[in-house]
Amino acid sequence: MRGIPEDADQTGGTRPPDIPDLWFIEERTDLRQWLTDRGWAVTVIEALNLMQRYDRPPDSDLKDLAPRSVFIEGRLNTTRRCA
């Protein structure tokens, strides 16, 4: 990884981001609340529940390896005006 930035400079390629820049350490805004406050209808589902919904749950011995992602769907409510 250390050699990639130098290689990119020499070949005219794009430099990858610095690894520390990939981590978000500060407190995050709750996206569901942020969208709701701005007039969006929001649904949220965790990855394991989504897999279960589509009858694709991981094997019990692999359940701990399943992503801990949360999927958020928002639809702008066009009948409500935001302040």
BALOBA-1460 file (C-alpha; in Angstrom, 3 decimals):
// residues 83
<rec num="1" residu="m" x="0.000" y="0.000" z="0.000"/>
<rec num="2" residu="r" x="2.825" y="2.398" z="0.767"/>
<rec num="3" residu="g" x="4.135" y="2.174" z="-2.798"/>
<rec num="4" residu="i" x="0.811" y="2.807" z="-4.506"/>
<rec num="5" residu="p" x="0.830" y="6.633" z="-4.218"/>
<rec num="6" residu="e" x="4.328" y="6.847" z="-5.700"/>
<rec num="7" residu="d" x="3.399" y="4.419" z="-8.497"/>
<rec num="8" residu="a" x="0.297" y="6.472" z="-9.295"/>
<rec num="9" residu="d" x="2.363" y="9.663" z="-9.470"/>
<rec num="10" residu="q" x="4.857" y="8.073" z="-11.846"/>
<rec num="11" residu="t" x="2.244" y="6.583" z="-14.183"/>
<rec num="12" residu="g" x="-0.130" y="9.565" z="-14.155"/>
<rec num="13" residu="g" x="-2.771" y="7.558" z="-12.309"/>
<rec num="14" residu="t" x="-5.100" y="8.665" z="-9.558"/>
<rec num="15" residu="r" x="-3.745" y="8.639" z="-6.043"/>
<rec num="16" residu="p" x="-5.762" y="6.540" z="-3.610"/>
<rec num="17" residu="p" x="-7.034" y="8.266" z="-0.461"/>
<rec num="18" residu="d" x="-4.895" y="8.248" z="2.639"/>
<rec num="19" residu="i" x="-5.969" y="5.315" z="4.798"/>
<rec num="20" residu="p" x="-6.724" y="7.476" z="7.904"/>
<rec num="21" residu="d" x="-9.097" y="9.558" z="5.750"/>
<rec num="22" residu="l" x="-11.246" y="6.461" z="5.197"/>
<rec num="23" residu="w" x="-12.343" y="6.332" z="8.859"/>
<rec num="24" residu="f" x="-15.055" y="8.578" z="10.233"/>
<rec num="25" residu="i" x="-14.281" y="9.038" z="13.913"/>
<rec num="26" residu="e" x="-16.689" y="11.847" z="14.795"/>
<rec num="27" residu="e" x="-20.250" y="11.221" z="15.936"/>
<rec num="28" residu="r" x="-22.476" y="10.526" z="12.965"/>
<rec num="29" residu="t" x="-25.806" y="12.119" z="12.191"/>
<rec num="30" residu="d" x="-28.720" y="9.685" z="12.334"/>
<rec num="31" residu="l" x="-29.659" y="9.572" z="8.664"/>
<rec num="32" residu="r" x="-33.160" y="8.263" z="9.353"/>
<rec num="33" residu="q" x="-33.901" y="11.208" z="11.640"/>
<rec num="34" residu="w" x="-32.252" y="13.702" z="9.299"/>
<rec num="35" residu="l" x="-34.373" y="12.573" z="6.344"/>
<rec num="36" residu="t" x="-37.563" y="12.390" z="8.424"/>
<rec num="37" residu="d" x="-37.009" y="15.938" z="9.676"/>
<rec num="38" residu="r" x="-36.858" y="17.084" z="6.056"/>
<rec num="39" residu="g" x="-40.097" y="15.489" z="4.907"/>
<rec num="40" residu="w" x="-38.965" y="12.054" z="3.768"/>
<rec num="41" residu="a" x="-40.836" y="8.822" z="4.493"/>
<rec num="42" residu="v" x="-38.099" y="6.467" z="5.674"/>
<rec num="43" residu="t" x="-37.836" y="2.724" z="6.195"/>
<rec num="44" residu="v" x="-34.842" y="1.025" z="7.758"/>
<rec num="45" residu="i" x="-33.890" y="-2.657" z="7.776"/>
<rec num="46" residu="e" x="-30.799" y="-4.437" z="9.055"/>
<rec num="47" residu="a" x="-28.884" y="-6.673" z="6.667"/>
<rec num="48" residu="l" x="-29.722" y="-9.913" z="8.504"/>
<rec num="49" residu="n" x="-33.436" y="-9.073" z="8.454"/>
<rec num="50" residu="l" x="-33.246" y="-8.193" z="4.764"/>
<rec num="51" residu="m" x="-31.569" y="-11.510" z="3.991"/>
<rec num="52" residu="q" x="-34.269" y="-13.298" z="5.974"/>
<rec num="53" residu="r" x="-37.001" y="-11.433" z="4.083"/>
<rec num="54" residu="y" x="-35.644" y="-12.769" z="0.798"/>
<rec num="55" residu="d" x="-35.172" y="-16.289" z="2.218"/>
<rec num="56" residu="r" x="-31.400" y="-15.904" z="1.984"/>
<rec num="57" residu="p" x="-30.239" y="-16.089" z="5.615"/>
<rec num="58" residu="p" x="-26.618" y="-17.057" z="6.203"/>
<rec num="59" residu="d" x="-25.871" y="-20.510" z="7.548"/>
<rec num="60" residu="s" x="-25.907" y="-20.540" z="11.328"/>
<rec num="61" residu="d" x="-22.120" y="-21.028" z="11.478"/>
<rec num="62" residu="l" x="-21.646" y="-17.961" z="9.222"/>
<rec num="63" residu="k" x="-24.188" y="-15.666" z="10.869"/>
<rec num="64" residu="d" x="-21.479" y="-13.819" z="12.814"/>
<rec num="65" residu="l" x="-19.750" y="-12.989" z="9.519"/>
<rec num="66" residu="a" x="-22.838" y="-11.363" z="7.997"/>
<rec num="67" residu="p" x="-22.569" y="-7.621" z="7.412"/>
<rec num="68" residu="r" x="-23.848" y="-5.370" z="10.175"/>
<rec num="69" residu="s" x="-25.151" y="-2.883" z="7.637"/>
<rec num="70" residu="v" x="-28.413" y="-1.009" z="7.847"/>
<rec num="71" residu="f" x="-30.285" y="-0.281" z="4.634"/>
<rec num="72" residu="i" x="-32.239" y="2.952" z="4.515"/>
<rec num="73" residu="e" x="-34.879" y="3.760" z="1.925"/>
<rec num="74" residu="g" x="-36.298" y="7.251" z="1.693"/>
<rec num="75" residu="r" x="-39.111" y="8.646" z="-0.399"/>
<rec num="76" residu="l" x="-39.672" y="12.355" z="-0.490"/>
<rec num="77" residu="n" x="-43.150" y="13.221" z="0.720"/>
<rec num="78" residu="t" x="-44.191" y="15.802" z="-1.878"/>
<rec num="79" residu="t" x="-47.416" y="16.687" z="-0.043"/>
<rec num="80" residu="r" x="-45.566" y="18.022" z="3.009"/>
<rec num="81" residu="r" x="-43.671" y="21.272" z="2.837"/>
<rec num="82" residu="c" x="-40.429" y="21.533" z="4.759"/>
<rec num="83" residu="a" x="-39.710" y="24.583" z="6.887"/>
